[in-house]
Amino acid sequence: MPRQERAERSRAAILDAAADEFDQHGFAGARLERIVERTGLTKGAVYFHFRSKLDLARALVEEKYGNWPTIVAAIDDSGLRGRAAAAELTRRVGAVFASDVRVRAAMALSQTVLPPEPGADPYDHWVGVVERYLSQEDERAGGPSPHEAAVVAVQGFFGAYMIAAERGRLDELPEDIERLWRVV
């Protein structure tokens, strides 16, 4: 196997092991020894790629933010508009949260040890994306503005995710998302 491919596989194995460790134990409870053990690599190989637990956390958080533009672009290209596009966005993001331990770990890390920089609030970004979709529909007289509905939808989505994750019921997240959109 070429050296570059082996290095990429090792890095991926390390990130998978770190994500699982952070997901199970949080940042404070995570142990590098267990991460090394889970990879099947040597401690030196792990430290070659990541010097510390914080470096692992940073890599996972950076990777998480890289996932979302692809999902938004897919929704934009799908032909869906308005509420249907906003709902599909939350379905797809919810599916990633439920199935991808790296994203779950990164979400928890970005809530605790690696919060976003001032002015780079990801929730504001999500409100903007959902508002853009909701603005594609005619506003109802006396109803909430697209911005207000987007704020409620984003808060509801992330609240539903965090509650489902805390209770160990990520399998119920799709139903929670559907309920959210029925109400919004």
Beta strands, then each sheet from edge to edge (+ up, - down):
end
